[in-house]
Amino acid sequence: MKANPSYLQEFTKGILKENPVLVTMLGMCPVLGVTAFIVNGVGMGLAATAVLIASNLVISLLRNFIPPQVRIPCFIVVIATFVTIIEMLLKAFQPVLYEALGVFVPLIVVNCIILGRAEAFASKNNPLRSVLDGVGSGIGFTLALLLLSSVREIIGQGTILGPDPDTVIHLFGANFEPMTLFAQPSGAFIALGLLLAGVNAVFKRFNIK
Amino acid sequence: MEKLLSIFFIYIFIDNFVLQRFFGICPFLGVSRKMETAIGMGMAVIFVMAMATLVTWLVYTFVLVPFDLAYLQIVAFILIVASLVQLVEIVLRKISPTLYLGLGIFLPLITTNCAVLAVALLAVRQEFSLIEAVVFAVGASIGFSMALVIMAGIRERLELATMPDVLRGSAVTLITAGILSMAFLGFKGMISL
């Protein structure tokens, strides 16, 4: 039995070393699907973070009561409950964001990050550690979404804080011709691929492992 | 009939689930390393997706809506998908052991394939009729399998290609998927609903 990592480590590992998107490549569908605009990307990240923290907490509290044979269905029910709550909250308070994210909101249920953290971490650790782990992984996920959506919106549209015309800021003036490829689905794949290559290069350069 | 055909082909070529709508990216990246596994996964997905959409559509229309339980949609659908996968696994093992050996290992993975849940949710959101919903599911899953098989073919060759070290693995796979997705843009506007 190796020594328990400190609480700080539980928190920080999800942000960099085990970043769900950039390192372990989990939960890729929303990462590609909603990152055409920064607002949507970050909104998705926060919604998933909320579900992740809540489900980690509940699963960790219930970890001694759930029989191991049926643990996966139990986890899924817990996660689905929180996703339903988040979906209702978004619908009520952020209808524009809810419309923009579309079917990706209910799809948080099958986001591999959340089930992965439940199975690999929350079902084995105490509630405090599980919550910290959830917060860390959630922040890591949100940061990755922020990074990718910034690249895609700035290069693909030449704006930030779009698509809402009240808040949108055009960065490069009227003569700017945006590279619409990056706003397209194919651009999402290419931008994420290049981002991963960049992350690999940085990790290699600074020997992070 | 015309509408059914357009739904079928739109979700294979134009609104391809993987390349245009980004559903089921995890299995797309995970099991596209070898042609054999890609074909096995594709078959399993076609089978489960059609079944799942049929059942979820019936449950939604005849149970959730009449009893005013539509807010339980997410919980109900994911449970149906999960238990259906389990059921298919058990039945298959009994009825056709050869098919089970072929598909067996892929079946449990399908529960967390978001394409399956997406198809079930979209079928009721777009207010498809029962037949339209099933055709939609079959089309979408064939599109998914096609993308998977194409990708597997490319990746078998990519393994041997020379490239910068940092690109190797998922980075180059994603960029390839991007180019593939660009190629599929060519179908855009061919048919519409």
Interface residues (C-beta under 8 A of the other chain):
Chain A: M25 L26 G27 M28 C29 P30 L32 G33 I72 P73 I76 V77 A80 T81 V83 T84 E87 M88 V103 P106 L107 V109 V110 N111 C112 L115 L181 Q184 P185 S186 G187 A188 F189 I190 L192 G193 L194 L196 A197 G198 N200 A201 K204
Chain B: L19 Q20 R21 F22 F23 G24 I25 C26 L29 Y71 L72 Q73 I74 V75 F77 I78 L79 A82 S83 T111 T112 N113 C114 L117 A118 L121 L122 R125 P164 D165 V166 L167 S170 A171 V172 T173 L174 I175 T176 A177 G178 I179 S181 M182 L185
